[in-house]
Amino acid sequence: MYRKDKKLHKKNYRGVFWVLIGFIGFFVLLLLIKYGLK
């Protein structure tokens, strides 16, 4: 079933990777601000 849906998933979930990278980057930025102000 996954092989059939692979093309559909690529179309629907195209930007999810960039959202994940943005979220991780934001979290790292918060950590840097927290420890940078000490």
C-alpha positions as CSV (number, residue, x, y, z in Angstrom):
1,M,0.0,0.0,0.0
2,Y,2.9,2.4,0.8
3,R,4.3,2.0,-2.7
4,K,1.0,3.1,-4.2
5,D,0.8,6.2,-2.0
6,K,4.4,7.2,-2.4
7,K,3.7,9.7,-5.2
8,L,0.7,11.1,-3.3
9,H,2.7,11.6,-0.1
10,K,5.5,13.4,-2.0
11,K,2.9,15.8,-3.4
12,N,1.1,16.4,-0.1
13,Y,4.0,16.5,2.3
14,R,6.5,18.5,0.3
15,G,7.2,21.2,2.8
16,V,7.2,19.1,6.0
17,F,11.0,18.7,5.9
18,W,11.6,22.5,5.9
19,V,9.0,22.9,8.8
20,L,11.0,20.4,10.8
21,I,14.3,22.1,10.1
22,G,12.8,25.5,11.1
23,F,11.4,24.1,14.3
24,I,14.7,22.6,15.3
25,G,16.5,25.8,14.4
26,F,14.1,27.8,16.5
27,F,14.7,25.5,19.4
28,V,18.4,25.8,19.1
29,L,18.1,29.6,18.9
30,L,16.1,29.6,22.2
31,L,18.8,27.4,23.9
32,L,21.5,29.8,22.6
33,I,19.7,32.8,24.0
34,K,19.0,31.1,27.3
35,Y,22.7,30.1,27.9
36,G,24.1,33.3,26.2
37,L,22.4,35.6,28.7
38,K,23.9,33.9,31.7
